[in-house]
Amino acid sequence: MIARMSGVKKGFGSAGEHALQARCGTSERAQAFYQQQMRSSLNPAMRKFLARMELMFVSTADSHGECDCSVRAGQPGFVCALDVRTLAYPEFRGNGVMASLGNITENGHVGLLFVDFLRNTVGMHINGRARVVENEELLHRPKLPAAVRAAATAKSPRVERWVLVEIEEAYIHCSKHLPRFKKAPKAIHWGTDSKRHKGGDFFRVHTA
């Protein structure tokens, strides 16, 4: 049983982490990080950071441990905190492969990474358990934030379904090696099937 107190989870880290920490002499440093930086819920600063994110990286694995990493994007705050321990993010029309969602249906463990490349060059990790829900199910959830309700009922860009994530770990990704980018204008074609707007056969797989 994992003990929780004021959003701080006791016993962070896997057995593999702790074994390597002991072998490499980093246990004291790691314990300091667990105690000072890791939580099992979102604090106000984390929620504020999340509310301006337009991009996240999603890591999933199937029941055999075969991994996939993908990207999700949207308007600022497209990933919404339903409460301090639950996130919701939308799934727009994609290529139909559904690699991330398929993995989640087999194995709910998910890792999310948000990176602010534009302002603070800092990131936030969120690890937890995910499940796929349809719009109708989400709309029946009590105390649903107005922004999520609006997105779930909008005709354009149409959200096909949602992923709910129960947070187990939330913590910083340090700034020191992250580059700073400058945002440039780009027309976004949400849910398009246009080959040109999707990048076409950029890597020449089909024509090779």
C-alpha positions as CSV (number, residue, x, y, z in Angstrom):
1,M,0.0,0.0,0.0
2,I,1.4,3.4,-1.0
3,A,1.0,6.0,1.8
4,R,-0.1,9.5,0.7
5,M,0.1,12.7,2.7
6,S,-0.7,16.2,1.4
7,G,-0.1,15.0,-2.2
8,V,3.3,13.6,-1.4
9,K,3.7,9.9,-2.1
10,K,6.1,7.9,0.1
11,G,8.1,5.2,-1.7
12,F,8.7,6.8,-5.1
13,G,10.9,4.9,-7.6
14,S,11.1,1.4,-9.0
15,A,13.2,-1.5,-7.6
16,G,15.4,-1.1,-10.7
17,E,16.0,2.6,-9.9
18,H,16.9,1.9,-6.3
19,A,19.3,-1.0,-7.3
20,L,21.1,1.3,-9.8
21,Q,21.3,4.1,-7.3
22,A,22.9,1.9,-4.8
23,R,25.4,0.5,-7.4
24,C,26.3,4.0,-8.7
25,G,26.3,5.8,-5.4
26,T,23.4,8.1,-6.1
27,S,20.9,6.9,-3.5
28,E,21.3,10.0,-1.2
29,R,20.9,12.4,-4.2
30,A,17.9,10.4,-5.5
31,Q,16.1,10.4,-2.1
32,A,16.5,14.1,-1.9
33,F,14.9,14.5,-5.3
34,Y,12.0,12.1,-4.3
35,Q,11.4,14.1,-1.1
36,Q,11.8,17.6,-2.5
37,Q,10.4,17.4,-6.0
38,M,8.0,14.5,-6.5
39,R,4.3,14.5,-5.7
40,S,1.3,12.2,-6.3
41,S,-1.0,15.1,-7.1
42,L,-0.8,18.5,-8.8
43,N,-0.1,21.6,-6.7
44,P,-1.2,25.1,-7.9
45,A,2.1,25.8,-9.7
46,M,1.8,22.6,-11.6
47,R,-1.8,23.3,-12.6
48,K,-0.8,26.8,-13.8
49,F,2.1,25.3,-15.9
50,L,-0.3,22.7,-17.4
51,A,-2.8,25.4,-18.3
52,R,-0.5,27.0,-20.8
53,M,0.9,23.9,-22.4
54,E,0.2,23.3,-26.1
55,L,2.3,20.1,-26.5
56,M,3.0,16.9,-24.7
57,F,4.9,13.6,-25.3
58,V,3.0,10.4,-24.5
59,S,4.7,7.1,-23.7
60,T,2.8,3.9,-23.6
61,A,3.5,0.1,-23.8
62,D,1.4,-2.9,-24.7
63,S,0.9,-5.9,-22.4
64,H,4.3,-7.4,-23.6
65,G,6.2,-4.2,-22.8
66,E,6.6,-3.1,-26.5
67,C,6.8,0.7,-26.2
68,D,5.6,3.7,-28.2
69,C,6.2,7.4,-27.8
70,S,3.9,9.9,-29.5
71,V,3.0,13.6,-29.5
72,R,-0.3,15.3,-28.6
73,A,-1.0,19.0,-29.2
74,G,-3.8,21.5,-28.9
75,Q,-4.6,25.0,-27.8
76,P,-3.1,26.1,-24.5
77,G,-4.6,24.1,-21.7
78,F,-5.8,21.3,-24.0
79,V,-4.7,18.9,-21.3
80,C,-7.0,19.7,-18.4
81,A,-6.8,18.9,-14.7
82,L,-10.3,17.6,-13.7
83,D,-9.0,17.6,-10.1
84,V,-5.6,17.5,-8.4
85,R,-5.2,13.8,-9.2
86,T,-6.9,13.4,-12.6
87,L,-6.1,14.7,-16.1
88,A,-8.1,14.6,-19.3
89,Y,-6.7,15.1,-22.8
90,P,-8.5,14.9,-26.2
91,E,-7.9,12.6,-29.1
92,F,-8.5,14.2,-32.4
93,R,-8.7,12.4,-35.8
94,G,-5.4,10.8,-36.6
95,N,-4.0,8.1,-39.0
96,G,-6.4,5.4,-37.6
97,V,-3.5,3.3,-36.2
98,M,-4.4,4.2,-32.6
99,A,-1.0,2.9,-31.3
100,S,-1.2,4.9,-28.1
101,L,-4.8,4.1,-27.4
102,G,-4.4,0.5,-28.2
103,N,-1.5,0.2,-25.8
104,I,-3.6,1.9,-23.1
105,T,-6.4,-0.6,-23.5
106,E,-3.9,-3.4,-22.8
107,N,-1.7,-1.6,-20.3
108,G,-2.9,1.5,-18.5
109,H,0.5,2.7,-17.4
110,V,1.4,5.9,-19.1
111,G,4.1,8.6,-19.0
112,L,3.4,12.2,-20.0
113,L,6.1,14.8,-20.5
114,F,5.3,18.5,-20.9
115,V,8.1,20.9,-21.9
116,D,8.1,24.6,-22.0
117,F,10.6,25.4,-24.8
118,L,9.5,29.0,-25.1
119,R,9.6,30.7,-21.7
120,N,11.1,28.9,-18.7
121,T,12.8,25.9,-20.5
122,V,11.5,23.6,-17.8
123,G,9.5,20.4,-18.1
124,M,7.0,18.4,-16.0
125,H,6.6,14.6,-15.9
126,I,3.3,13.0,-15.1
127,N,3.1,9.2,-14.7
128,G,-0.1,7.3,-13.9
129,R,-2.8,5.0,-15.1
130,A,-4.9,5.9,-18.1
131,R,-8.1,4.8,-19.6
132,V,-10.0,5.7,-22.8
133,V,-13.4,7.3,-22.5
134,E,-15.9,8.4,-25.1
135,N,-17.4,12.0,-25.2
136,E,-20.7,10.8,-23.8
137,E,-19.1,9.2,-20.8
138,L,-17.0,12.2,-20.0
139,L,-20.0,14.5,-20.3
140,H,-21.7,12.6,-17.6
141,R,-18.9,13.2,-15.2
142,P,-19.9,15.6,-12.3
143,K,-18.2,19.0,-11.9
144,L,-16.7,18.8,-15.4
145,P,-14.7,22.0,-16.2
146,A,-16.5,24.3,-18.7
147,A,-13.5,24.2,-21.1
148,V,-13.6,20.4,-21.3
149,R,-17.4,20.3,-21.8
150,A,-17.0,22.8,-24.6
151,A,-14.3,20.8,-26.3
152,A,-16.3,17.6,-26.0
153,T,-19.3,19.1,-27.7
154,A,-17.5,21.2,-30.3
155,K,-18.0,20.3,-33.9
156,S,-14.7,21.7,-35.0
157,P,-12.1,20.7,-34.1
158,R,-14.0,17.5,-33.2
159,V,-12.7,15.5,-30.3
160,E,-13.3,11.8,-31.1
161,R,-12.6,10.6,-27.5
162,W,-10.6,11.3,-24.4
163,V,-8.0,9.8,-22.2
164,L,-8.3,10.1,-18.4
165,V,-5.1,9.8,-16.4
166,E,-5.0,9.1,-12.7
167,I,-1.8,10.7,-11.5
168,E,0.7,8.6,-9.5
169,E,3.8,10.8,-9.9
170,A,4.3,14.5,-10.9
171,Y,7.7,16.0,-11.0
172,I,10.0,18.5,-12.7
173,H,12.2,17.9,-15.7
174,C,15.2,20.2,-15.1
175,S,16.0,23.1,-17.3
176,K,19.7,22.8,-17.7
177,H,19.8,20.8,-21.0
178,L,16.6,22.1,-22.6
179,P,16.9,24.5,-25.6
180,R,14.8,27.6,-25.9
181,F,12.8,27.9,-29.1
182,K,11.0,30.8,-30.7
183,K,7.4,30.3,-31.8
184,A,6.6,30.9,-35.5
185,P,3.2,31.2,-37.2
186,K,1.8,28.0,-38.6
187,A,-1.6,27.2,-39.9
188,I,-3.0,24.1,-38.0
189,H,-5.3,21.8,-39.8
190,W,-7.0,19.8,-37.1
191,G,-8.0,16.3,-38.0
192,T,-7.1,16.7,-41.7
193,D,-6.6,13.8,-44.1
194,S,-4.6,16.1,-46.5
195,K,-1.4,14.3,-47.4
196,R,0.3,17.7,-47.9
197,H,-0.7,19.1,-44.5
198,K,0.2,15.8,-42.8
199,G,3.7,15.7,-44.3
200,G,3.1,13.3,-47.1
201,D,5.7,10.5,-47.6
202,F,8.4,12.7,-46.0
203,F,10.7,9.7,-45.2
204,R,10.1,8.1,-48.6
205,V,8.8,4.8,-47.1
206,H,6.1,4.3,-49.7
207,T,8.3,5.2,-52.7
208,A,11.4,3.4,-51.6
